[in-house]
């Protein structure tokens, strides 16, 4: 396992690490996607497997100004137009392929 800190699998942000004397380093992160405070030992945070997925297509529809993307992990992501995401908001898989994806028209 690498000692390099991994980003949040849901929002992609780098969490802060807190260190106290005689204690293992702790990751404390407020994930904006999950709307949840996550506090775990650093070795646990970094031990997760890296899942990946790709965008299979645009489902379209929905409100004007948003696009629904169909992901290979089986989930969908509704995002404001022009905003790209790095991780699936449902399972946290890293989105690795966005080639050929265009915004759906209103």
N, C-alpha and C positions, 0 to 999 in steps of 0.2 A: 504494500500500500504506500502511496506517495504521501509525503508530508505536506504537499501543496494543498492549500485550502480550496475546496470545491465550491462553486456557486450554488445558490438555492436551486433545486431541481424544478421548482414551479415558476418562480419569477426571474431567476437568473442573476439576482443580486448577490454580491459578496457579503457574507455576514461578518459581524465583529466577533472576535475571540477574546474571552475574558480569562485572565490568569490570576490565581490566588496562591499564596504560599501553601505548600504541601497538598495541593489539589491538582488534578488533571485539568488542562485547559478546557473551557466550556464555550460552545457556540451558542450565542443568543441572537435570535433573528425574528423580526416581525415581518412575516411574508404577506405582501400586499395582495397576492392572488388568493391565498387560502384564508386571509384575514385571521391569522393565527400566530401566536407567539410560540416559537420553537426553541427549546433549551435542551441541548444534549451534549455529552462529552465530544470533544473534537474527533477522537478516533472513531466514534459511532457515525458522526456526520460524514466523514470521509470514506467510510467503509461501504457505502451503497454502490451498487453496480450502475454503470452508465447505460441508460436505456436511450435508444434513438428512434425517431420516426421521421416521416417525410409528409409533405402535403400531397395528398392524392388528387385534390381538385377543389373547386369552389362550389359550394352548395348554393350560394346566392340567396336571394330572398331576404326576408327580415326587414328591418327598418332602413330607410335611406341613411347613408353615412356609415353603415356597418357591413362587413362581409363575413360570411360563415365559411370557414375552411374545413374540409374533410381531411382527417389525418390517418396515416397508415396504422396507428395504434388502435384505431377503432373509435376514437373520440372526435368531437368537432370543437372548433374554437371560433367564437364570435368576437371579432376585433373591429375597432373603429378603422375606417378606411385610412390608408397611409401608415398605419402602425403595424410593424412587424414584431412577431414574438419569437423567442428563442426556445421556449419550452411549452409542452402541452399543459394547459391549465387543469386538466383532469388527472393525469398520471405522472406528470413531470418529465416525460421523455423529451430529450433534446431534439429539436427540429433541425435536421441536417440538410434538407433539400427543399429549396423554394423555387427551383428553376421553372420558368414557364407559367408562374402563377400571376394572374392579373386580377385587379379589383372587379367585382361584379357590378354591373350598372344598377342604378336605382330603379 
